[in-house]
Amino acid sequence: MVILPDEHTEQVALVRKLRSKGLFVFAVPNGGLRDAITSKRLKDEGATSGIPDLCLVMPEGGMIWIELKRRKGGTVSKVQKEIHARLEALGHTVIIGYGAKDAFDKLGEYID
């Protein structure tokens, strides 16, 4: 039985690879379990369900949003699909990567 890395491990690997190439990438930590008070405070501050996991800031002002899923079994929720559609309607690119390698490969047409 092959044990695949979890989403956290995949995201760490992708961030390290992108940063090793000198790219500016940052996480959007909207997920995770929180108590009700912290959850409300973050929502009041602008935390929004469905925002992709990472943002890659490109030269000349472009941004690519990266939704990272497990290599197998990862699914995109309804709210994530809605947010992705809103971002794309605003002219942003959204990549859904099933693991770090898949995400990096899909970014290939945008990065050197």
GIZI-V534189 format. One record per pair of residues at least 24 apart in sequence whose C-alpha atoms are under 6 Angstrom apart, sorted by the first residue. I is the first residue (numbers start at 1). J is the second residue. Records with the same first field share a line. If there is no record, write none. Layout:
I = J, J
This chain:
7 = 69, 70
10 = 99, 100
14 = 100
24 = 56, 57
25 = 55, 56
26 = 54, 55
27 = 53, 54
28 = 53, 54
50 = 79, 80, 83
64 = 93, 94
65 = 94
66 = 94, 95, 96
67 = 96
68 = 96, 97
69 = 98, 99
70 = 98, 99
71 = 98, 99
